[in-house]
Amino acid sequence: MLKVALRGLLARRVRLALTAAAVALGVTLIAGTYVFTDTIDRSFDKIFSNSYAGIDVAVTPPEGVESDTDEGPPLPAALVRQIRAVPGVAQVEGAIFTQGVILDGEGKRLTSAGPPSFISSVSTVKAFNTLTPVEGRLPSAMGEGVIDKGTADRKGFEVGDRISAQGDGPRTPIRLTGIVRFAGVDNYGGASLLAVTMPQAQAIAGRGDAFNEIDVQAADGTNADALARAVQARVGDRAVARTGAAEANAQTEDIRDDFSFLRTALLAFAGISLFVGAFLIFNTFSITVAQRTREFALLRTLGASRRQVLGSVLAEGLLLGVLGSAIGLALGVLTAKALQALFKAVGADLPSTGSVIETRTIVVSLVVGLLVTLAATLAPALRATRVPPVAALREGVTIEARRSRVAPIAGAVLAVLGTALLAVGLFAVEDETGALSLMGAGAAAAFIGVALLSPRLVPPLSQVVGRPMLALGMPGRLARENATRQPGRTAVTAAALMIGVALVTFASIFAGSFKSYIADSIDTGSKAQAVIQNGDGFSPFTHQATEAVAQVDGVAQVSPVRFVNAELDGTETDVTGIDPRTFSEAFNVEWDQGDDALLTRLGSSGAIVSKGYAEDHDLRVGSPLTLRTESDQRVTLRVEGIHDDATSLLGDVVVPNATVERGWATTKDSFVLVDYAPGADPKPQVDRLLEDRFPIAEALTTDEFKDDQAGQIDQLLYMVYALLSLAIIVSLFGIVNTLYLSITERTRELGLLRAVGTTRRQVKRMVRAEAVITALIGSVLGLVVGGVLALLVSRAVDDLPLTIPVATMVVVLVVGGLAGVAAAAWPARRAARLDVLDALAYE
């Protein structure tokens, strides 16, 4: 029977190629995701291992609540002197490594998105130095610096060029004295790195005489673990002491944790593509099993058992799965490079030191591809076993899937169950992993449910979407009839496209709703005429820029806002720092208990909490509140009021900026609300000030700020579109495959049409129109299902309006129709080229 399976595959090479392509495309993204993220992990592992190779003990700020931007409290210079006195210490040196902005000779930021730029000090201890000049020399004086080779190559920098940098102070001019490799690589994980002398680094970072890290070299014969324990005993809870190897591992793990979401998201898109591919495989085998009725009947006549027939069809699926998975695995390496290019296109130039292919990548890719293929093949294989031997005696006999009475019921149950799982994941589960798992299972169940129901929907939908095809005359009428001739086949083909369109629709509606929510929040909440933010749109920036803007003529007042993280009894808490004196004049606060007067007299131990947060944690006015901060401090507060802010700007807990500075050890502003004096428009002066002295920040009008926020959402949406395009492509393969097999099945019918006078052009039009009808059915179903998903999710987010981007939906329908035309191009040409006499004689 294995020979039968091989002959069955090789006898239908086009079907083999198209179906294997569906498996390969799904597996490709799985393999590509693992290769891509494993390469990133290995690259950072190499960077950190090389960075700490000569460091026996690394002393870093105390670790508190996880933060995306906070670098922890500075380590005072006195700590260096105390560590130097620890027995077994040979050399000790402070280091600066901080996020900043690097600008080219024209004052333009090197990066506005993706990996940030970093400012580093140059070590004077040979064992600690990780910089290797490839051109020029290391800096030795104020105003000198070196830049990583990757950035130099990308931007065309040369030794002697003048650039500038900014951290927590004004813009500082720097002359490049060299181009370097960092820890054996050309750049620091895709980021730009500027290294300067220690005094210069401290000045740029605004650290005074403090450091971000203190590095220790052990004396000969001293054990690094023992020395780390001794140093920890000396520094106490003011810092954390680890061996260099442990610190490298910790930073590698942090990077892996940061990228775990990326891996999960990419694997989710790969799963979508495989899910769509399963529909294609199922439909292909269903059609070919029906077309091979006499073949299976002849096998039964010759003595083959039902089990052997079942085994032969499953063997075809197994071989197809092996072939498709192997191709997909091979293409995964290229896909990893494509993903790298995609992220680079949106500003995230992630590191790569050579493709990494783990054993896990090979095993998972092959196993998943095989399981999906076999699962999709099982039902058609079981149908093949029902062919009676007597069918071999009848000419032209085929078996079709019987119209099941159970399928619509099962479809309705799955659709309801999927919706219920989505609702539970959205509304009832707080654990992020559990909620995402339930939502994914719910979406899959809903899609399968709709697919089972869709055969009943095909006839009425074909009548509606196929009406414009009547303008083609006879080809249009035949196309509409062909689409409804076998509704199950059309439904499965359309369902594959439905999934991709549904997810595109969901993403479009949700993004549009979120943009409307942000715009409404800004319009209803902000009273300011301008907003100052970091040029990258999300990072904090120096408070000195805020103070300088406040001195510009025509600026009435500035109100800085700071975002930090905290924990309350292990629960993540968003904390917003404000200036109590000015905030109520710059922002409309909705109150549940309290008023603007309360806000202006908020003291350093006072806090205002959101209504929802108060209900979740049983807080009321007068309740004590102890938060664990990012710098591992415990800040005890008293609830003074409860707000009901619908904009989400104020977060869970609101405290004065002085409290943020004390408990979180940060003075940087997340953004600043700016009020102008009556009749004044000082924005040109503010722009000039920031450009000259603080290019890290930018001033935006309210409308510009809304557009900037919308642009960030659109950028993410375009990336989602790009990743979903793979599922769309797989579904188009399904249309091509179905049409190709259908044309083979209808060879005599097409020959008869040609014999009675139908032209080649009319045959092409008929096939194209049939493809367009199928694609439009899938698109319409996708729009409906995607809209329902968006409605459910929008209800789960408080105050999120449901905004339907009508223009986008129209574009989706138009693109769906055009995709049908594209998918039909080859099958239509093949149908038109059939020889009339050969077609009439075809069995």
Buried (B, 14 or more C-beta within 10 A) or exposed (E): BEEBBBEBBEEBEBBBEBBBBBBBBBBBBBBBBBBBBBBBBBBBBBBBBBBBBBBBBBBBBBEBBEBEBBBBBBBBBEBBEBBBEBEBBBBBBBBBBBBBBBBBEEEEBBBEBBBBBBBBBBBEBEBBEBBEBEBBEBBEEEBBBBBBBBBBEBBEBEBEBEBBBBBBBBBBEBBBBBBBBBBBBBBBBBBBBBBBBBEBBBBBBBBEEBBBBBBBBBEEEBEBEEBBBBBBEBBEEBBBBBBBBBBBBBBBEEBBEEBEEBBEBBBBBBBBBBBBBBBBBBBBBBBBBBBBBBBBBBBBBEEBEBEBBBBBBBBBBBBBBBBBBBBBBBBBBBBBBBBBEBBEEBBBBBBBBEBBBEEEBBEBBBEBBBBBBBBBBBEBBBBBBEBEBEBBEEEEBBBBBEEEEEBBEBBBEBBEBBBBBBBBBBEEBEEEEEBBBBBBBBBBBBBBBBBBBBBBBBEEBBEEBBEBBBEBEEBBBBBBEBBBBBBBBBBBBBBBBBBBBBBBBBBBBBBBBBBBBBBBBBEEBBEBBBBBBBBBBEBBBBBBBBEBBBEBEBBBBBBBBBBBBBBBEEEEBBBBBBBBBBBBBBBEBEBBBBEEEBBBEBBBBBBBBBBEBBEBBEBEBEBEBEBBBBBBBEBEBEBBBBBBBBBBBBBBBBBBBBBBBBBBBBBBBBBBBBBBEEEBEBBEBBBEBBBEBBBBBBBBBBEBBBBBBBEBBBEEBBBBBBBBBBBBBBBBBBBBBBBBBBBBBBBBBBBBBBEEEBEBEBBBBBBBBBBBBBBBBBBBBBBBBBBBBBBBBBEBBEEBEBBBBEEBBEEBBEBBBEBBBBBBBBBBEBBBEBEBEEBBEBE
